Amino acid sequence: MLPAVLIPISFFLTVFAILYLYFSTRNRERLALIEKGVDANIFFKAKDEKDIPAWKIVLINFAVLLMSVGVAIFLGSALENWMGLDEEIAYPGTIFFMSGVGLMIGFMLTKRLEKKD
């Protein structure tokens, strides 16, 4: 009973501590810059028309990741059936490998998309 109560409490305390440190540090940093007389425009990024929306980048990476996991499951099945590899080795190995390849391809597509604009 006690661990069932302590786990959610510790989770929320951890989240609160991280958010508190983030916002208090940001506030102190900004106050120090204001005291030195630095312009406040450094906190705001200028929106160019060239900027790609973040949702497009996330969508591209997520789509490539899901496609690579699908290919990995197919390759794991092929390794298991045709090459006689154990199921415990074939599936996790190909899923992790192809997920990494998919994330790499997604990164390269995103980089190419940003260069094009």
N, C-alpha and C positions, 0 to 999 in steps of 0.2 A: 504494500500500500504506500509506503513512504517513497520508494523510487518513482512511483506513478505520479506523485505530486511534485517531487523535486525536479524531474526532467523538464516539464513545461515552465516551471518557475525559473530554473537556471537558463533555459533558452531565452525567455523574455528579458531576464536581467542582462544577458550577454548582448542581445540586440539593443537594449536601452543604453548600455555602456558604450557600445560602438557608435551609436548615433550621437550620444552626448559628447563624446570625445571629438567626433567629426565637426559638429556644429560649434562647439566651444573653441576649438583650435582655429576654425575658419574665422570666427568672430574676432579672436585675439589678433590674428594675422591682419585682418582688415583694419582693425583699430590702430595697429602699429603703422600701417601704411598711411592712414589718414593723418596720424600725428606727424609723420615725416613730410606730409604735403604732396603725396603722390596722387596722380589723377586716378579717379575711380573707374575710368573706362577700361582699365586692364582686366576687370572682372567680367566684362561682357564681350563675347565673341561677335565680331561683325558677321552678319548673315550675307553671304555671297549667293548669287544665283547658281554658282557652280557647285555648291554643297549638295551632296547626295543625302536624302533623308535616311535616318538611321533604320527605319523599318525596312527599307529596301535591302540594306546590307544584311540585316538579321534574317530576312526572308531568303535571300540568296544562299547564305551559309547554312541555314536550317534545311533548305531543300536539297542542297548537295550532300549534307550529312545524312539525311534520310535515304537518299538514293544509294549512297555508298554502303549504308547498313543493309539495305535490300540486296545489293550485289554480294555483300559479305555472307549473308545467309545462304544465298545460292551457291557461292564458292565453297562454303563450309559443307553443304550437302554433297557437292561434287567430290570434295576431298574425302568425305566419309564413305560414300558409296563406291566410287571408282578407284580410289587409291587405298582404301582399307584403313584410313586413319581413324583413331578413336574419336568419338563424338565430343568428349570432354576437351579435346585438344583442337579439333577442327573448327568448331563454332566460335569459341571465345577468341581464338587466335586471329581468325579472319575478320571477325567483327571489330576487334581493336585495331588491327592493321588497316582495314578499309575505312574505318572512321577517321583515323589519322590522315589517310590519303584524301578523304573527302574534305576534311577541314583545310588541308593544304590547298586543294583545288579551289575551295571557296575563298580562301585568302587571296589567291592569285587572281580570281575573277573580280573580287572587290578592288584590288589594287589596279587592275586594268580598267575597271569602270571609273575609278577616281582619276586616272591619268587621261582618259578620253575626254572628260569634261573640262 
